[in-house]
Amino acid sequence: MTLEAAFQRVDGSDRFCLWHLPEGKPRGGIVYLHPFAEEMNRARSVVARQAKGFAAAGYAVLQMDLYGCGDSAGDFSEASWAGWRSDARAAMTLMQDRFNVPLCLWGLRAGGLLANEAAREVATDISLLLWQPVLSGQQHLQQFLRLSLAADMLDGRGQGGTERLLARLASGEAIEVAGYTLSPALAEGLAASNLAPPAKPQHMHCIEIAPGAEEVSPALVRFAAGSAVQLVSCDDAQCWLTQGVQAAPVLGTASLAAMRALLP
């Protein structure tokens, strides 16, 4: 396996790209789309191990830091959902131009929402592997805003609720949440995004992760009802929630099995 790091120009600025490459011609290409804000950093170790596992199994993997995130250009405060969709399309193009192989988008949490939208914007048959996918961008945004409310309460400044923060965003004001400056453009795009079953002939596998989990949640079952979406429940660590999780072996095995079904 080979590891390559490089910057790629997208929409006039640099995106940090990390390639995990197998020996010989890849059997398929995987583009990873990371989760929102601090969840991206917490999941890094587990995602890196999974990318190496995919490469060892013969897949090429591209991890691109979205605009304003990680080592890419820009600041989080300047990011927008539309810009991130553009980054996702650029990452797909990079993979297809380099290898011309079947493609899968691998998304974690809000990265799953982004993968879902990006796959629908292109005509190619693209598969989707989603870890703990966010079903409602609006709900995900509200959960993120509660971090700001919790900090205010600890500082004795607790006034109002998420409605107050949403109103500030709607008025065009950026707000700070847990060390991240959230722009109205990013908040609006995230809030408008909802997970949808894939358009034919695309295929989607969703893996829910929780310690002791035996069954998929009712919400995900309702989402998949009447579609060909494959659901898996995985008893493993929730790497996007806890800093320092280094490995998720059960998740790794389930993910490799799903990828072999998506990109045989």
C-alpha positions as CSV (number, residue, x, y, z in Angstrom):
1,M,0.0,0.0,0.0
2,T,1.2,3.5,-0.8
3,L,0.3,6.8,1.0
4,E,0.4,10.0,-1.0
5,A,-0.3,13.5,0.4
6,A,-0.8,16.5,-2.0
7,F,-2.7,19.8,-2.4
8,Q,-5.2,20.1,-5.2
9,R,-6.7,23.3,-6.6
10,V,-10.5,23.4,-6.4
11,D,-12.4,26.6,-7.2
12,G,-9.2,28.7,-7.0
13,S,-7.8,27.4,-3.6
14,D,-6.0,24.4,-2.2
15,R,-7.6,21.3,-0.8
16,F,-5.5,18.8,1.1
17,C,-5.8,15.3,-0.3
18,L,-4.6,12.1,1.2
19,W,-4.5,9.0,-1.1
20,H,-4.3,5.4,0.2
21,L,-3.3,3.4,-2.8
22,P,-3.3,-0.4,-3.3
23,E,-0.6,-2.4,-5.1
24,G,-1.5,-2.5,-8.8
25,K,-4.7,-1.3,-10.5
26,P,-7.5,-0.6,-8.0
27,R,-10.7,-2.7,-8.0
28,G,-12.6,0.5,-7.2
29,G,-12.3,4.0,-5.9
30,I,-13.5,5.3,-2.6
31,V,-14.0,9.0,-1.8
32,Y,-14.3,9.8,1.9
33,L,-16.4,12.7,3.1
34,H,-15.8,13.7,6.7
35,P,-18.3,14.8,9.3
36,F,-19.1,18.2,10.7
37,A,-16.9,20.4,12.9
38,E,-15.1,18.6,15.8
39,E,-16.6,15.2,14.8
40,M,-14.1,15.2,11.9
41,N,-11.1,15.4,14.3
42,R,-12.4,12.8,16.8
43,A,-12.9,10.2,14.0
44,R,-9.5,10.7,12.3
45,S,-7.7,7.6,13.8
46,V,-10.5,5.2,13.0
47,V,-11.1,6.6,9.5
48,A,-7.3,6.4,8.8
49,R,-7.3,2.7,9.8
50,Q,-10.3,2.0,7.7
51,A,-8.8,3.7,4.7
52,K,-5.7,1.6,5.1
53,G,-7.9,-1.5,5.3
54,F,-9.7,-0.6,2.1
55,A,-6.4,0.0,0.3
56,A,-5.1,-3.4,1.5
57,A,-8.2,-5.0,0.0
58,G,-7.5,-3.4,-3.4
59,Y,-9.3,-0.1,-3.3
60,A,-8.0,3.4,-3.9
61,V,-9.1,5.8,-1.2
62,L,-9.1,9.6,-1.4
63,Q,-9.6,11.7,1.8
64,M,-10.1,15.4,1.0
65,D,-10.4,18.0,3.7
66,L,-13.3,20.2,2.7
67,Y,-12.8,24.0,2.3
68,G,-12.2,25.6,5.7
69,C,-11.5,22.2,7.4
70,G,-8.3,20.4,8.4
71,D,-5.3,21.4,6.2
72,S,-7.3,22.8,3.3
73,A,-7.4,26.5,2.5
74,G,-9.9,28.9,4.0
75,D,-11.5,29.2,7.4
76,F,-14.5,27.3,8.7
77,S,-16.3,30.6,9.0
78,E,-16.1,31.0,5.2
79,A,-17.4,27.6,4.3
80,S,-20.8,26.9,2.7
81,W,-22.8,23.8,2.1
82,A,-22.8,24.5,-1.7
83,G,-19.0,24.9,-1.6
84,W,-18.7,21.6,0.1
85,R,-20.8,19.9,-2.5
86,S,-18.5,21.4,-5.1
87,D,-15.5,19.9,-3.2
88,A,-17.2,16.5,-3.2
89,R,-17.7,16.6,-6.9
90,A,-14.1,17.7,-7.4
91,A,-12.9,14.7,-5.3
92,M,-15.0,12.3,-7.4
93,T,-13.5,13.8,-10.6
94,L,-10.0,13.4,-9.2
95,M,-10.6,9.7,-8.5
96,Q,-12.3,9.0,-11.8
97,D,-9.7,10.9,-13.9
98,R,-6.9,9.1,-12.2
99,F,-8.2,5.5,-12.2
100,N,-11.5,5.2,-14.2
101,V,-12.9,2.6,-11.8
102,P,-16.3,2.1,-10.2
103,L,-16.8,4.7,-7.5
104,C,-18.2,4.7,-3.9
105,L,-18.7,7.7,-1.6
106,W,-18.0,6.9,2.0
107,G,-19.5,9.4,4.4
108,L,-19.6,9.7,8.2
109,R,-22.4,11.5,9.9
110,A,-23.1,14.8,8.1
111,G,-20.6,13.5,5.5
112,G,-23.3,11.0,4.6
113,L,-25.7,13.8,3.8
114,L,-23.1,15.4,1.6
115,A,-22.3,12.1,-0.1
116,N,-26.0,11.5,-0.7
117,E,-26.4,14.9,-2.4
118,A,-23.2,14.7,-4.4
119,A,-24.1,11.3,-5.8
120,R,-27.5,12.6,-7.0
121,E,-25.8,15.5,-8.8
122,V,-23.8,13.3,-11.2
123,A,-25.0,10.8,-13.8
124,T,-22.5,8.1,-12.9
125,D,-23.6,5.0,-11.1
126,I,-22.1,5.8,-7.7
127,S,-22.4,3.6,-4.6
128,L,-22.7,4.9,-1.0
129,L,-21.3,3.6,2.2
130,L,-22.6,5.7,5.2
131,W,-21.4,5.4,8.7
132,Q,-24.0,6.5,11.3
133,P,-25.7,8.7,8.7
134,V,-27.5,11.9,9.7
135,L,-31.1,11.7,8.5
136,S,-32.0,15.4,9.1
137,G,-29.6,18.3,8.6
138,Q,-32.0,20.5,10.5
139,Q,-31.9,18.3,13.6
140,H,-28.1,17.9,13.3
141,L,-27.8,21.7,13.2
142,Q,-29.9,22.1,16.3
143,Q,-27.8,19.5,18.1
144,F,-24.7,21.5,17.2
145,L,-26.2,24.7,18.4
146,R,-27.0,23.2,21.8
147,L,-23.2,23.1,22.4
148,S,-23.3,26.8,22.4
149,L,-26.3,26.9,24.8
150,A,-24.5,24.5,27.1
151,A,-21.4,26.7,27.2
152,D,-23.6,29.8,27.9
153,M,-25.3,28.0,30.8
154,L,-21.9,27.1,32.3
155,D,-20.8,30.7,32.1
156,G,-24.1,31.9,33.6
157,R,-25.2,33.5,30.3
158,G,-28.0,31.0,29.4
159,Q,-30.7,33.0,27.7
160,G,-33.2,31.7,25.1
161,G,-32.7,28.5,23.1
162,T,-31.8,27.2,19.7
163,E,-34.6,29.4,18.2
164,R,-32.6,32.5,19.2
165,L,-29.5,31.2,17.6
166,L,-31.4,30.2,14.4
167,A,-32.9,33.7,14.3
168,R,-29.4,35.3,14.4
169,L,-28.3,33.0,11.6
170,A,-31.4,33.8,9.6
171,S,-30.7,37.5,10.0
172,G,-27.3,37.0,8.3
173,E,-25.2,36.9,11.5
174,A,-22.4,34.3,12.0
175,I,-22.3,32.7,15.4
176,E,-19.6,30.9,17.4
177,V,-20.3,27.4,18.5
178,A,-17.8,25.3,20.4
179,G,-14.9,27.2,18.9
180,Y,-16.3,27.1,15.3
181,T,-17.7,30.2,13.6
182,L,-20.8,29.1,11.8
183,S,-21.8,31.1,8.7
184,P,-25.5,31.6,7.7
185,A,-24.6,30.0,4.3
186,L,-23.3,26.8,5.9
187,A,-26.1,26.6,8.5
188,E,-28.8,27.1,5.8
189,G,-27.4,24.5,3.5
190,L,-27.0,21.9,6.3
191,A,-30.5,22.6,7.6
192,A,-32.1,22.1,4.1
193,S,-30.3,18.7,3.6
194,N,-32.1,15.4,4.3
195,L,-31.0,11.9,3.6
196,A,-32.8,10.3,0.7
197,P,-32.8,6.8,-0.7
198,P,-30.4,6.6,-3.6
199,A,-31.5,7.1,-7.1
200,K,-31.4,4.0,-9.3
201,P,-29.0,2.3,-10.1
202,Q,-27.1,3.6,-7.1
203,H,-26.7,1.3,-4.1
204,M,-26.5,2.4,-0.4
205,H,-25.3,0.6,2.7
206,C,-25.8,2.3,6.1
207,I,-24.0,1.1,9.2
208,E,-25.2,2.3,12.6
209,I,-22.6,2.1,15.4
210,A,-23.2,1.9,19.1
211,P,-21.7,-0.1,22.0
212,G,-24.0,-3.1,22.6
213,A,-26.1,-2.4,19.5
214,E,-28.1,-5.4,18.3
215,E,-30.6,-3.8,16.0
216,V,-30.8,-0.9,13.7
217,S,-32.7,2.1,15.1
218,P,-36.4,2.5,14.2
219,A,-35.6,5.9,12.6
220,L,-33.2,4.3,10.1
221,V,-35.6,1.4,9.5
222,R,-38.3,3.9,8.6
223,F,-35.9,5.7,6.3
224,A,-35.0,2.5,4.4
225,A,-38.6,1.2,4.2
226,G,-39.6,0.4,0.6
227,S,-36.1,0.9,-0.8
228,A,-33.1,-1.3,-1.5
229,V,-30.9,0.3,1.2
230,Q,-29.0,-2.2,3.2
231,L,-28.8,-1.7,6.9
232,V,-26.3,-3.0,9.4
233,S,-26.0,-2.6,13.2
234,C,-22.5,-2.6,14.5
235,D,-21.4,-3.1,18.2
236,D,-18.4,-0.8,18.3
237,A,-17.1,2.5,19.6
238,Q,-18.7,5.8,18.4
239,C,-15.5,7.3,17.2
240,W,-17.0,10.7,16.3
241,L,-18.1,11.3,19.9
242,T,-15.0,10.4,21.9
243,Q,-11.5,11.7,21.5
244,G,-8.8,9.0,21.4
245,V,-10.7,6.1,19.9
246,Q,-7.9,4.4,17.9
247,A,-9.6,1.4,16.4
248,A,-13.1,0.0,15.7
249,P,-12.5,-3.6,14.6
250,V,-16.1,-4.7,14.4
251,L,-16.9,-1.6,12.3
252,G,-13.9,-2.3,10.1
253,T,-15.0,-5.9,9.3
254,A,-18.6,-4.8,8.6
255,S,-17.4,-1.9,6.4
256,L,-15.1,-4.2,4.3
257,A,-17.9,-6.6,3.8
258,A,-20.2,-3.8,2.7
259,M,-17.6,-2.4,0.3
260,R,-17.0,-5.8,-1.3
261,A,-20.8,-5.9,-2.0
262,L,-20.9,-2.3,-3.3
263,L,-17.7,-2.6,-5.4
264,P,-17.1,-6.3,-6.1
